[in-house]
């Protein structure tokens, strides 16, 4: 069975960390994934974000054609409210490349 679900999650930091780690490469069309969640962190507590989920957009900015460094920059500049557009795959066989944690 294969397929995907796309949805949006809004995280409110309240001066705390997001508790996610993302991975990808500097190749513009390589996907960017959630590669880690901080135990009991903000993202994990939502129950909506999981390791292996693909990040499609950050605060309305599409990551299509953008390298990992751009995703990192968007998360760093996001402020107190971060909206992530997530794609959950039914088949989760993702390679993990460069990794960056937001804790």
Steps between C-alpha positions, in 0.01 A plus 500: 500500500639839408366851518542815698316744722577873498406720796609811690617521862542826691750503786511782755841516664426721804875574515580128491648266241305330222659167585553382141800391299487531122717335239563542131773614262605815322365358173204729424246230417594243765230460766528632855381269777436493872789282619459539876264616774601610848343271759196682647591805289250736339482321163470154655223614735283604204483137391482626141870501408700181466847392395498442125240766423594726210496878555341668197478859627592716799272794585349488153835496318528192277820298531466372143829566324667623821803348677517397867674828588192696388272286720736558793492876437117503483476316833755728665311811386153364572436669833253375761256334261617241247267342246626185333341343194565129541475206264464163662591207275346156541836353391779643719835409353684832515874556489633737763766742376602822674326539836418819689326516840267776622505461876 
